[in-house]
Amino acid sequence: MADLIGLAILFLILALIAYVLGAKGVAGFSMVIAKWLVLIFIILAILAFIF
């Protein structure tokens, strides 16, 4: 599960760099991926805590 957070942070950094360089399409797509990875991590963490 820690890999999901690592990937989310990686995509967040990629999105910030892409935004600074002017590639707003890549930045938006990277933010969407990062958001989904964080949501999946939270859901899996809750399920692991319950079961």
C-alpha positions as CSV (number, residue, x, y, z in Angstrom):
1,M,0.0,0.0,0.0
2,A,2.9,2.4,0.6
3,D,3.7,2.1,-3.1
4,L,0.4,3.8,-3.9
5,I,1.3,6.8,-1.8
6,G,4.7,6.9,-3.4
7,L,3.2,6.9,-6.9
8,A,0.7,9.6,-5.9
9,I,3.5,11.8,-4.7
10,L,5.5,11.1,-7.9
11,F,2.5,12.1,-10.1
12,L,1.9,15.2,-7.9
13,I,5.5,16.3,-8.4
14,L,5.2,15.5,-12.1
15,A,2.1,17.6,-12.3
16,L,3.7,20.5,-10.6
17,I,6.8,20.4,-12.9
18,A,4.6,20.1,-16.0
19,Y,2.5,23.1,-14.8
20,V,5.5,25.2,-14.3
21,L,6.9,24.3,-17.7
22,G,3.6,25.1,-19.4
23,A,2.2,21.7,-20.2
24,K,-1.2,22.1,-18.6
25,G,-2.7,19.1,-20.2
26,V,0.0,16.8,-18.8
27,A,-0.3,18.5,-15.4
28,G,-4.1,18.0,-15.3
29,F,-3.8,14.4,-16.3
30,S,-1.1,13.7,-13.7
31,M,-3.3,15.4,-11.0
32,V,-6.2,13.1,-11.9
33,I,-4.0,10.0,-11.6
34,A,-2.6,11.2,-8.3
35,K,-6.1,11.9,-7.0
36,W,-7.3,8.4,-7.9
37,L,-4.2,6.8,-6.4
38,V,-4.8,8.6,-3.1
39,L,-8.5,7.6,-3.1
40,I,-7.5,3.9,-3.8
41,F,-5.0,4.1,-1.0
42,I,-7.5,5.5,1.5
43,I,-10.1,2.8,0.6
44,L,-7.5,0.0,0.9
45,A,-6.3,1.4,4.2
46,I,-9.8,1.5,5.6
47,L,-10.5,-2.0,4.5
48,A,-7.2,-3.2,6.0
49,F,-8.0,-1.5,9.2
50,I,-11.5,-3.1,9.4
51,F,-10.5,-6.6,8.4
